Amino acid sequence: MRARVTRANLIQQVRSEQLFDKNDHILVAFSGGYDSLHLLHWLTDGTLPADIQPRVSGLYVNHQLRADYQLAKEEQLVRETFDQLADKLVTSKVVRLDWQEKPQSAVEEQARERRYAELADFAQTIGSNKIATAHHQGDQIETILYKLIRGGQAAQLQGMSSCQVLAPGIEIIRPFLDLQKAQLPDLLKEPITEWIEDDSNQDINFARNRLRQKVLPELNLINQKAGANIVRLSQQIATLMQLAQPELNRQVAALKLGDLAWQQDSAVLVLILQSWLNGQGVFDIKDRQLAQAVKMMQNKSTAHGEVLLSNGRALIKNYQTLKLQITK
């Protein structure tokens, strides 16, 4: 009974949010792990209604950042899975990343960036318009906490969305985002009995692993609904951001025209600057840089100034006008 309800609710969500339908070609970001195996099989086992049954392909990215014997075992399972589902997949591919120099810091972030670049490239090659990942509610909770701890912007505390644009003509979809990991077996006719356990997931030197293994269990001891409450707070932030967006758009338009009232509350100005910069593809900006920019623009005794950002960019003041400039 529970499994039937889980499947029915997910199908209803797919339709109501228009995550995909029979006209879509979905590329599954496949790792050989427990979650992505459930995603790949759910999309291909023939249980989806005809009106939402998409064409499906798979891509596995070997980051080549772990021991060779682990990667060999993982890649073998991936290839076996692709072979078993060959008649149900449009195509599949295994990619091995080459690193001129393997990263020693921000390893997860760099691996993720390379992985999504490969996914976008392969999607374009095969004519796939959607990339599906197996992120579930537990991953969402980790993401929200991770961004909060790192000093993420308010908009980032909305967490991952079930659908977002990755590149022109390509969306990322996360159909499992409202499901708990324990619900994934409810989606399949046959249980998954073999999957890859990434040993690096046990390494608490990685921030997300520390959150998963140390922080979240402690929070659950305080309140068993801690995870659900974190997600609910994230949803409330998303609603507030949606309500604030029209006013934010108006203020950003004033900034672009050089008509922004720079003497208003600094916290409001920081939000406006964040929105303006995000709209120009600038996301890696620190709070202190935003504060410096606000202070610079509020200083009536100085007509010109600059705040240096990363990647050769700078914020340039010219009287009451602020511009983003590439300095290299």
C-alpha positions in Angstrom: 0.0 0.0 0.0 2.7 2.4 1.0 4.7 1.7 -2.2 1.6 2.3 -4.4 1.0 5.7 -2.7 4.7 6.7 -3.1 4.6 5.9 -6.8 1.3 7.6 -7.4 2.4 10.8 -5.5 5.6 11.0 -7.5 3.8 10.6 -10.8 1.3 13.3 -9.8 4.2 15.6 -9.0 5.9 14.9 -12.3 2.7 15.9 -14.1 1.9 18.9 -11.9 5.4 20.4 -12.1 5.8 19.3 -15.7 9.2 17.7 -14.9 9.0 15.5 -18.0 6.7 13.8 -20.5 6.8 11.4 -23.4 8.3 14.1 -25.7 11.5 14.5 -23.6 14.8 12.8 -23.8 16.3 12.5 -20.4 20.0 11.9 -19.7 20.5 10.2 -16.3 23.6 11.3 -14.3 24.5 7.8 -13.3 27.1 6.9 -10.7 26.4 3.3 -10.0 25.3 4.3 -6.5 22.1 3.3 -4.7 20.2 6.5 -5.5 21.1 6.8 -9.2 20.4 3.1 -9.8 16.9 3.6 -8.5 16.5 6.6 -10.8 17.7 4.8 -13.9 15.5 1.8 -13.3 12.5 3.8 -12.4 12.7 5.7 -15.7 13.2 2.5 -17.7 11.3 -0.4 -16.0 8.1 0.3 -18.0 5.9 1.3 -15.0 5.5 5.0 -15.9 2.3 6.0 -17.6 2.7 6.3 -21.4 2.0 10.1 -21.4 5.1 10.7 -19.2 7.4 7.9 -20.4 10.5 9.7 -21.8 13.3 8.4 -23.9 16.3 7.7 -21.6 20.1 7.7 -21.9 22.8 7.4 -19.3 26.2 9.0 -18.6 28.7 7.9 -16.0 31.7 10.2 -15.2 34.7 8.6 -13.7 36.5 11.4 -11.8 39.7 9.4 -11.4 40.2 10.8 -8.0 40.1 7.5 -6.0 42.1 4.3 -5.9 42.2 2.4 -9.2 40.8 -0.8 -7.7 37.7 1.0 -6.4 37.2 2.8 -9.7 37.6 -0.5 -11.7 34.9 -2.2 -9.6 32.6 0.8 -9.9 33.1 1.1 -13.7 32.5 -2.6 -14.2 29.1 -2.4 -12.4 28.2 0.7 -14.5 29.0 -1.0 -17.8 27.1 -4.1 -16.7 24.0 -2.0 -15.9 24.2 -0.1 -19.2 24.5 -3.4 -21.0 21.5 -4.9 -19.1 19.4 -1.9 -20.1 20.8 -1.5 -23.6 17.4 -2.2 -25.2 15.7 0.4 -23.0 18.3 3.2 -23.4 18.8 5.4 -26.4 22.5 5.5 -25.7 25.0 5.4 -22.8 28.5 6.5 -22.2 31.4 6.1 -19.8 33.7 9.2 -19.5 37.1 9.2 -17.7 38.2 12.7 -16.6 41.8 13.8 -17.3 43.4 16.1 -14.8 46.5 18.1 -15.6 46.9 18.3 -11.9 44.5 16.6 -9.5 42.9 19.0 -7.1 44.1 19.2 -3.5 41.4 21.6 -2.2 37.8 22.2 -3.0 37.8 18.7 -4.5 34.1 18.1 -4.4 33.3 21.5 -6.1 35.9 21.0 -8.8 34.7 17.4 -9.5 31.1 18.6 -9.6 31.9 21.4 -12.1 33.7 19.0 -14.4 30.9 16.4 -14.1 28.2 18.8 -15.1 30.2 20.1 -18.0 30.5 16.5 -19.3 26.7 16.0 -18.8 25.8 19.2 -20.6 28.2 18.4 -23.5 26.9 14.8 -23.9 23.3 16.0 -23.7 23.9 18.4 -26.5 25.6 15.7 -28.5 22.7 13.2 -28.3 19.9 15.8 -28.4 18.8 15.3 -24.7 16.9 18.2 -23.3 16.8 17.2 -19.7 19.4 15.9 -17.3 18.1 13.9 -14.3 19.9 13.5 -11.0 18.9 11.3 -8.0 19.1 14.0 -5.3 16.6 13.2 -2.6 15.3 15.0 0.6 18.4 14.0 2.5 20.7 15.7 -0.1 18.5 18.7 0.0 18.9 19.1 3.8 22.7 18.7 3.5 22.8 21.3 0.7 20.8 23.9 2.8 22.9 23.4 5.9 26.2 23.5 3.9 25.3 26.8 2.3 24.1 28.2 5.6 27.4 27.3 7.3 29.5 28.7 4.5 27.6 32.0 4.6 25.3 31.5 1.6 23.1 34.2 0.3 19.4 34.1 1.3 18.4 33.0 -2.2 20.8 30.0 -1.9 19.0 28.9 1.2 16.1 27.9 -0.9 18.0 24.8 -1.6 18.0 22.8 -4.9 15.0 23.2 -7.2 13.2 20.3 -8.8 13.9 21.9 -12.2 16.4 24.5 -13.3 18.2 25.6 -16.5 21.7 24.3 -17.0 22.4 25.5 -20.5 20.3 26.8 -23.5 17.8 24.0 -24.2 18.9 21.8 -21.3 17.3 21.6 -17.9 18.4 19.7 -14.7 15.5 17.9 -13.1 15.5 16.3 -9.7 12.3 14.2 -9.4 13.3 12.5 -6.1 13.8 15.8 -4.2 10.7 15.4 -2.0 11.4 11.7 -1.3 13.3 10.3 1.6 16.1 7.8 0.7 14.1 5.0 2.5 11.2 5.6 0.0 13.3 4.9 -3.1 12.7 1.1 -3.1 8.9 1.8 -3.2 9.4 3.0 -6.8 10.6 -0.3 -8.3 9.1 -3.6 -9.2 12.3 -5.5 -8.3 14.7 -4.5 -5.5 18.2 -3.2 -6.2 20.6 -5.8 -4.7 24.0 -4.5 -5.8 25.3 -1.0 -5.9 28.6 0.9 -5.4 29.5 2.4 -2.1 31.9 5.3 -2.6 34.5 4.9 0.2 35.1 8.6 0.1 31.6 9.1 1.5 33.0 8.0 4.8 35.7 10.6 4.9 34.6 13.3 7.3 37.3 15.6 6.1 34.8 16.4 3.3 32.3 18.9 4.6 29.1 17.2 3.3 30.2 13.9 4.8 30.7 15.5 8.2 27.3 17.1 8.0 25.7 13.7 7.0 27.5 11.6 9.6 28.1 13.9 12.5 25.9 17.1 12.4 22.6 15.8 11.2 22.4 12.8 13.7 23.0 15.3 16.5 20.3 17.6 15.2 17.9 14.6 15.0 18.6 13.8 18.7 17.4 17.3 19.5 14.3 17.0 17.3 13.5 14.0 15.1 11.8 16.4 12.6 14.9 18.5 12.3 15.4 17.6 8.7 11.8 18.3 7.7 11.9 21.6 9.6 15.0 22.6 7.7 13.3 21.9 4.4 10.2 23.7 5.5 12.2 26.8 6.4 13.9 26.7 3.0 10.4 26.6 1.4 9.3 29.6 3.4 12.4 31.5 2.3 11.6 30.6 -1.3 8.1 32.0 -0.8 9.4 35.2 0.7 11.9 35.6 -2.1 9.1 35.2 -4.6 7.0 37.9 -2.9 10.0 40.2 -2.7 11.1 39.7 -6.3 9.0 42.5 -8.0 10.4 45.1 -5.6 13.9 43.7 -6.0 13.5 43.9 -9.8 12.5 47.5 -9.5 15.5 48.4 -7.3 17.9 46.6 -9.7 16.4 48.6 -12.6 17.1 51.8 -10.7 20.7 50.6 -10.1 21.2 50.0 -13.8 20.0 53.6 -14.5 22.1 55.2 -11.8 19.0 56.2 -9.9 19.3 53.8 -6.9 18.9 55.4 -3.5 22.2 54.5 -1.9 21.3 56.0 1.5 18.7 53.3 2.3 19.4 50.4 4.7 22.7 48.6 3.9 21.2 45.2 4.3 18.7 46.0 1.6 21.4 47.4 -0.7 23.4 44.1 -0.3 20.4 42.1 -1.5 20.0 44.5 -4.5 23.6 44.1 -5.4 23.5 40.3 -5.1 20.5 40.2 -7.4 22.1 42.6 -9.9 25.4 40.6 -10.0 23.6 37.2 -10.1 21.8 38.5 -13.2 25.1 39.1 -14.8 26.4 35.6 -14.0 28.5 36.7 -11.0 27.9 34.3 -8.0 31.3 34.0 -6.4 31.2 37.3 -4.5 31.9 37.6 -0.7 29.9 39.5 1.8 32.8 41.8 2.6 33.0 42.8 -1.0 29.4 43.6 -1.1 29.7 45.6 2.1 32.7 47.5 0.6 30.7 48.3 -2.5 27.8 49.7 -0.4 30.2 51.8 1.8 31.9 53.1 -1.4 28.6 54.1 -3.0 27.3 55.7 0.3 30.5 57.8 0.6 29.4 61.2 -0.8 32.9 62.7 -0.5 34.3 60.4 -3.2 33.1 60.5 -6.8 35.2 57.5 -8.0 36.3 54.2 -6.6 36.5 50.4 -7.2 36.1 47.1 -5.4 38.1 44.3 -6.8 36.3 41.0 -7.2 37.6 37.5 -8.3 38.5 36.5 -11.9 39.6 39.9 -13.0 36.4 41.7 -12.3 35.7 44.9 -10.4 32.9 47.1 -9.3 33.5 50.7 -10.5 32.0 53.8 -9.0 31.4 56.9 -11.1 29.5 59.4 -9.0 26.2 57.6 -8.3 26.6 55.0 -11.0 28.0 51.5 -10.3 29.3 49.3 -13.1 30.7 45.8 -13.3 33.9 45.8 -15.2 36.3 43.1 -16.5 39.8 44.3 -15.6 41.8 41.7 -17.6 
